[in-house]
Amino acid sequence: MPCRTRDFFFDDAPFNRFFWLQIMEKELKPLRDQIDAIDAQLLDLLNQRGKLAQDVGKVKIDKDLPVFRPEREAQILRGLAENNKGPLATESLQTIFREVMSACRALEKRVSVAYLGPPGTYSEQAAYAYFGKTIDLVPCATLDEVFRSAEAGTADFGIVPIENSSEGAISRTLDLLMQTPLTINGEKALPINHCLMTKTGTMEGIHTVCAHSQALAQCQTWLNQNYPRVLRHAVSSNGEAALIASKDAETAAIASELAGERYGLQVVSAHIQDDPQNRTRFVVIGHQKTYPSFMDQTSLALSVQNRPGAVYRLLEPLEKYGVSMTRFESRPARTTDSWEYYFFVDLIGHAKDEKMAAALKELRDRAAYFKILGSYPMAIE
């Protein structure tokens, strides 16, 4: 009988599961009680932080200081990387703290950010990734409108794509940076994963695929191999492409999966970009100047007179003062009939750093055109 009872006990699956669940609950309860106690502490501490943010906001209003300080937030996020001992991944902690800072910042004043819309674009994702989600977004139809919104104060900041890892610089952004009184306040690099989407999740009856011109270029090889006969149509943004496809059963869109969810599209194929490491760099633009965060970057626009050795002589001060250059890109000037160029340069360091300031002074003296586009914290990956 004892054996038969034991056999019955272990063979009765529902009773067996219930028994072990009871044991697990008994072992888990003290751990869950500790988690609940820590959560209560976190709630209290977060509200204490929020109260201090409100007090900071009062001081800023009194002294007419900006609510958003990119260098301050960059220092906090880098501090997490330096001090994190695990087991939580640094990237996860930085995401959590970015949202905490965003929520606390909103207690002072909600920041508004203009971006290339409509909702569902990579620019929208970049805005949330940089500022956190407690912000007010201002969708714009064109890059020009993003700049105008930030310039006019309709939005506190703008966020615009400046270069892509596979397709290079965004020409219109470079043109607008040279014309605007705004400066670059920060940067964010975003992985770009393109999806081909339709209303039905198939390509049956599809005559056109639409996307931003950069997205079409980034998926060119894949499209040539898989849908060479489908017409390609460039639109103002990938979000706009998703919106069009949601209304037209004969049109497919290339956009993010998030855009597809927002506009009720189904994925035909995911990750169709030719470069699996495809990334787009975005810059934040605004009126305020950014102070040193001690891991900074300075972006310049330069030109020289068209004579032998002019570019070498222009850049000589960088070697003289030990300033490192991470980007050097040329673009034809559109203001003359001759083949003259503007150069877009990224340097490591802030314009207020001693060596950088000395190098910039000499660069300014040697350049035919010189503009500091911004000094700002380097992207936190």
C-alpha positions as CSV (number, residue, x, y, z in Angstrom):
1,M,0.0,0.0,0.0
2,P,2.7,2.6,0.8
3,C,4.3,2.1,-2.6
4,R,0.9,2.4,-4.3
5,T,0.2,5.6,-2.4
6,R,3.6,7.0,-3.4
7,D,3.0,6.0,-7.0
8,F,-0.4,7.7,-6.9
9,F,1.1,10.9,-5.5
10,F,3.8,11.3,-8.2
11,D,1.6,10.2,-11.1
12,D,-1.2,12.7,-10.2
13,A,0.1,15.6,-12.3
14,P,-2.4,18.3,-11.1
15,F,-1.9,17.4,-7.5
16,N,1.9,17.3,-8.1
17,R,1.9,20.8,-9.6
18,F,-0.2,22.2,-6.8
19,F,2.2,20.6,-4.2
20,W,5.3,22.1,-5.8
21,L,3.6,25.5,-6.3
22,Q,2.9,25.6,-2.6
23,I,6.6,24.9,-1.8
24,M,7.7,27.5,-4.3
25,E,5.3,30.1,-2.9
26,K,6.7,29.4,0.6
27,E,10.3,29.9,-0.6
28,L,9.5,32.9,-2.8
29,K,7.4,34.9,-0.2
30,P,10.3,36.2,1.8
31,L,12.1,37.3,-1.4
32,R,9.0,39.0,-2.7
33,D,8.5,40.7,0.6
34,Q,12.0,42.2,0.3
35,I,11.3,43.3,-3.2
36,D,8.0,45.0,-2.1
37,A,9.9,46.8,0.7
38,I,12.6,48.0,-1.8
39,D,9.9,49.1,-4.2
40,A,8.3,51.2,-1.4
41,Q,11.7,52.8,-0.8
42,L,12.2,53.4,-4.5
43,L,8.8,55.1,-4.7
44,D,9.6,57.3,-1.8
45,L,13.0,58.2,-3.1
46,L,11.7,58.9,-6.6
47,N,9.1,61.3,-5.1
48,Q,11.9,62.9,-3.0
49,R,13.8,63.4,-6.3
50,G,10.8,64.9,-7.9
51,K,10.3,67.4,-5.0
52,L,14.0,68.4,-5.4
53,A,13.4,68.9,-9.1
54,Q,10.6,71.2,-8.4
55,D,12.8,73.2,-6.1
56,V,15.5,73.3,-8.8
57,G,12.8,74.5,-11.2
58,K,12.0,77.5,-9.0
59,V,15.6,78.5,-8.9
60,K,15.9,78.2,-12.6
61,I,12.8,80.3,-13.2
62,D,14.1,82.9,-10.8
63,K,17.5,83.0,-12.5
64,D,16.1,82.5,-16.0
65,L,18.1,79.3,-16.5
66,P,17.2,76.6,-19.0
67,V,15.2,73.6,-17.8
68,F,17.1,71.0,-19.9
69,R,20.8,70.8,-19.4
70,P,22.3,68.2,-21.8
71,E,25.7,68.2,-20.2
72,R,24.3,67.6,-16.7
73,E,22.2,64.6,-17.9
74,A,25.1,63.2,-19.8
75,Q,27.3,63.3,-16.7
76,I,24.6,61.4,-14.7
77,L,24.3,58.7,-17.4
78,R,28.1,58.3,-17.7
79,G,28.3,58.1,-13.9
80,L,26.0,55.1,-14.0
81,A,28.4,53.4,-16.4
82,E,31.4,54.1,-14.2
83,N,29.7,53.1,-10.9
84,N,27.4,50.2,-11.9
85,K,28.5,46.9,-10.3
86,G,25.6,44.8,-11.7
87,P,23.8,42.6,-12.1
88,L,21.7,45.1,-14.0
89,A,23.2,46.0,-17.4
90,T,24.4,49.6,-17.7
91,E,22.3,50.2,-20.8
92,S,19.2,49.1,-18.9
93,L,20.0,51.4,-16.0
94,Q,20.7,54.3,-18.3
95,T,17.3,53.8,-19.9
96,I,15.6,53.7,-16.5
97,F,17.4,56.9,-15.3
98,R,16.7,58.7,-18.6
99,E,13.0,58.2,-18.0
100,V,13.4,59.3,-14.3
101,M,15.2,62.5,-15.4
102,S,12.5,63.1,-18.1
103,A,9.7,62.7,-15.5
104,C,11.4,65.0,-13.0
105,R,12.3,67.5,-15.7
106,A,8.6,67.7,-16.6
107,L,7.8,68.8,-13.0
108,E,9.9,71.9,-13.8
109,K,8.5,72.3,-17.3
110,R,7.6,69.9,-20.1
111,V,10.1,70.2,-22.9
112,S,8.7,70.3,-26.5
113,V,10.6,68.8,-29.4
114,A,10.0,69.3,-33.1
115,Y,10.7,66.2,-35.3
116,L,10.2,65.0,-38.8
117,G,6.7,63.5,-38.7
118,P,4.1,62.1,-38.8
119,P,4.2,59.9,-35.8
120,G,6.0,56.6,-36.4
121,T,9.2,58.0,-37.9
122,Y,12.7,57.1,-36.7
123,S,13.0,60.8,-35.7
124,E,10.2,60.3,-33.2
125,Q,12.1,57.2,-31.8
126,A,15.3,59.3,-31.6
127,A,13.5,62.1,-29.7
128,Y,12.2,59.6,-27.1
129,A,15.5,57.8,-26.9
130,Y,17.3,61.1,-26.2
131,F,14.9,63.1,-24.0
132,G,12.8,60.3,-22.4
133,K,9.1,59.9,-23.0
134,T,7.8,62.7,-20.7
135,I,8.0,65.4,-23.4
136,D,5.6,67.1,-25.9
137,L,6.4,66.2,-29.5
138,V,5.7,68.6,-32.4
139,P,5.5,66.6,-35.7
140,C,6.7,68.6,-38.8
141,A,6.2,67.8,-42.5
142,T,9.8,68.7,-43.5
143,L,13.3,69.2,-42.1
144,D,12.9,72.9,-42.9
145,E,9.8,73.0,-40.7
146,V,11.7,71.4,-37.8
147,F,14.3,74.1,-37.9
148,R,11.6,76.8,-38.2
149,S,9.7,75.5,-35.2
150,A,12.8,75.5,-33.0
151,E,13.9,78.9,-34.3
152,A,10.5,80.5,-33.6
153,G,10.1,78.9,-30.2
154,T,7.1,76.8,-31.3
155,A,9.3,73.9,-29.9
156,D,12.1,74.2,-27.3
157,F,14.3,71.9,-29.4
158,G,14.4,70.1,-32.7
159,I,15.8,66.7,-33.6
160,V,17.1,66.0,-37.1
161,P,19.0,63.2,-38.9
162,I,22.5,64.3,-39.9
163,E,24.1,61.2,-41.3
164,N,23.6,57.5,-42.0
165,S,26.2,54.8,-41.7
166,S,25.5,53.5,-45.2
167,E,24.3,56.5,-47.1
168,G,26.4,59.3,-45.6
169,A,25.4,62.8,-44.8
170,I,21.8,64.2,-44.9
171,S,22.4,67.0,-47.3
172,R,19.4,69.2,-46.3
173,T,20.3,69.0,-42.7
174,L,23.9,70.2,-43.4
175,D,22.5,73.1,-45.5
176,L,20.1,74.2,-42.8
177,L,22.8,74.0,-40.0
178,M,24.8,76.5,-42.0
179,Q,21.9,78.9,-42.2
180,T,20.3,78.6,-38.8
181,P,21.0,80.6,-35.6
182,L,20.4,77.4,-33.7
183,T,23.3,75.3,-32.4
184,I,23.7,71.5,-31.9
185,N,23.0,70.6,-28.2
186,G,23.4,66.8,-28.4
187,E,23.4,63.7,-30.5
188,K,21.9,60.3,-30.6
189,A,22.8,57.3,-32.8
190,L,19.8,55.0,-33.5
191,P,19.9,51.5,-35.0
192,I,17.7,51.5,-38.2
193,N,15.8,48.3,-38.9
194,H,13.6,48.6,-41.9
195,C,10.5,46.6,-42.5
196,L,8.5,46.1,-45.7
197,M,4.8,46.3,-44.7
198,T,1.3,46.3,-46.3
199,K,-2.3,46.3,-45.1
200,T,-2.6,42.5,-45.7
201,G,0.9,41.3,-44.8
202,T,1.5,40.1,-48.4
203,M,2.7,41.8,-51.7
204,E,-0.3,40.5,-53.7
205,G,-1.7,43.4,-55.7
206,I,1.1,45.8,-54.7
207,H,2.3,48.1,-57.4
208,T,4.3,50.7,-55.4
209,V,6.6,50.8,-52.4
210,C,7.1,54.1,-50.8
211,A,9.6,55.4,-48.2
212,H,12.0,58.3,-47.5
213,S,14.6,58.5,-50.2
214,Q,17.3,57.5,-47.7
215,A,15.4,54.3,-46.7
216,L,14.9,53.4,-50.4
217,A,18.6,53.7,-50.9
218,Q,19.4,51.7,-47.8
219,C,17.2,48.8,-49.1
220,Q,18.1,49.1,-52.7
221,T,19.9,45.7,-53.1
222,W,17.2,43.8,-51.2
223,L,14.4,45.4,-53.3
224,N,16.3,44.7,-56.6
225,Q,16.6,41.0,-55.6
226,N,13.0,40.5,-54.3
227,Y,10.7,43.1,-56.0
228,P,12.6,44.5,-59.0
229,R,9.3,45.4,-60.9
230,V,7.6,47.2,-58.1
231,L,7.6,51.0,-58.5
232,R,9.5,52.9,-55.8
233,H,8.2,56.3,-54.7
234,A,10.1,58.7,-52.3
235,V,8.0,60.5,-49.7
236,S,8.9,63.0,-47.0
237,S,9.4,60.4,-44.2
238,N,8.9,56.7,-43.4
239,G,6.0,57.6,-41.1
240,E,4.3,59.3,-44.1
241,A,5.0,56.1,-46.1
242,A,3.3,54.0,-43.4
243,L,0.3,56.4,-43.3
244,I,-0.1,56.2,-47.2
245,A,0.1,52.4,-47.1
246,S,-2.5,52.2,-44.4
247,K,-5.0,54.0,-46.8
248,D,-4.0,52.3,-50.1
249,A,-4.1,48.5,-50.5
250,E,-1.9,48.7,-53.6
251,T,1.0,50.5,-51.8
252,A,3.6,49.0,-49.5
253,A,5.7,51.0,-47.1
254,I,9.3,50.7,-45.8
255,A,9.3,51.9,-42.2
256,S,9.9,50.8,-38.6
257,E,7.9,48.0,-37.0
258,L,6.6,50.7,-34.6
259,A,5.2,52.7,-37.5
260,G,3.5,49.6,-38.8
261,E,1.8,49.0,-35.4
262,R,0.7,52.6,-35.2
263,Y,-0.9,52.6,-38.7
264,G,-2.3,49.0,-38.6
265,L,0.2,47.5,-41.1
266,Q,1.5,43.9,-41.2
267,V,5.1,43.0,-41.8
268,V,5.9,41.3,-45.1
269,S,9.6,41.1,-44.4
270,A,11.7,42.5,-41.6
271,H,15.3,43.8,-41.5
272,I,15.5,44.4,-45.2
273,Q,18.2,47.1,-45.0
274,D,21.3,46.1,-47.0
275,D,23.6,46.9,-44.1
276,P,22.7,44.9,-41.0
277,Q,24.6,47.5,-38.9
278,N,22.7,50.4,-40.4
279,R,22.6,53.4,-38.0
280,T,21.4,57.0,-38.3
281,R,23.0,59.8,-36.3
282,F,20.6,62.5,-35.1
283,V,21.4,65.9,-33.6
284,V,19.4,68.0,-31.2
285,I,19.2,71.6,-32.1
286,G,18.2,74.6,-30.0
287,H,19.0,78.2,-29.0
288,Q,20.8,77.4,-25.7
289,K,24.6,77.0,-25.4
290,T,25.8,73.7,-23.9
291,Y,28.5,73.8,-21.3
292,P,31.4,71.2,-21.1
293,S,30.4,67.7,-19.9
294,F,34.1,66.7,-20.2
295,M,33.3,64.1,-22.9
296,D,32.3,66.5,-25.7
297,Q,32.4,67.0,-29.4
298,T,32.5,70.2,-31.5
299,S,31.1,70.4,-35.0
300,L,32.3,73.0,-37.5
301,A,31.5,74.2,-41.0
302,L,34.5,75.5,-42.9
303,S,35.7,76.6,-46.3
304,V,38.9,77.8,-47.8
305,Q,40.0,79.6,-50.9
306,N,40.7,77.3,-53.8
307,R,44.5,77.3,-53.9
308,P,47.2,74.5,-53.5
309,G,47.7,73.3,-49.9
310,A,44.8,75.4,-48.5
311,V,43.1,72.5,-46.8
312,Y,46.3,71.3,-45.2
313,R,47.1,74.7,-44.0
314,L,43.6,75.1,-42.6
315,L,43.8,72.0,-40.5
316,E,47.4,72.5,-39.3
317,P,46.3,74.0,-35.9
318,L,44.6,70.7,-35.0
319,E,47.9,68.9,-35.0
320,K,49.6,71.8,-33.3
321,Y,47.3,71.8,-30.3
322,G,46.7,68.0,-30.2
323,V,43.0,68.1,-31.2
324,S,41.5,64.9,-32.6
325,M,39.2,64.9,-35.6
326,T,36.5,62.2,-36.0
327,R,34.8,63.4,-39.1
328,F,35.8,65.3,-42.2
329,E,33.3,65.6,-45.0
330,S,33.2,67.9,-48.0
331,R,30.1,69.3,-49.8
332,P,30.1,71.5,-52.9
333,A,29.2,75.1,-52.2
334,R,26.0,76.2,-53.9
335,T,26.7,79.9,-53.8
336,T,29.3,80.1,-56.6
337,D,29.7,78.7,-60.1
338,S,33.2,77.4,-59.5
339,W,34.0,74.1,-57.8
340,E,34.4,75.3,-54.2
341,Y,33.6,73.2,-51.1
342,Y,32.4,73.5,-47.6
343,F,33.9,71.1,-45.1
344,F,32.0,69.6,-42.1
345,V,34.3,68.6,-39.3
346,D,33.8,66.9,-35.9
347,L,36.4,67.4,-33.2
348,I,36.8,65.7,-29.9
349,G,36.5,68.3,-27.1
350,H,34.5,71.4,-26.1
351,A,35.0,74.8,-27.6
352,K,35.7,76.1,-24.1
353,D,38.6,73.6,-23.5
354,E,41.9,75.4,-23.5
355,K,43.6,73.6,-26.4
356,M,40.4,73.5,-28.5
357,A,39.8,77.2,-28.0
358,A,43.4,77.9,-29.2
359,A,43.0,75.6,-32.2
360,L,39.6,77.2,-33.2
361,K,41.0,80.7,-33.0
362,E,43.7,79.8,-35.6
363,L,41.2,77.9,-37.7
364,R,38.9,80.9,-37.8
365,D,41.8,83.2,-38.9
366,R,42.8,80.8,-41.8
367,A,39.3,79.9,-43.0
368,A,37.3,81.8,-45.7
369,Y,34.2,80.7,-43.9
370,F,34.0,79.5,-40.3
371,K,31.0,78.5,-38.1
372,I,30.8,76.5,-34.9
373,L,27.7,74.4,-35.4
374,G,27.8,73.3,-31.7
375,S,29.8,72.0,-28.8
376,Y,27.8,69.2,-27.0
377,P,28.1,65.9,-25.1
378,M,29.2,62.9,-27.2
379,A,26.5,60.3,-27.7
380,I,26.0,57.8,-24.9
381,E,25.7,54.4,-26.5
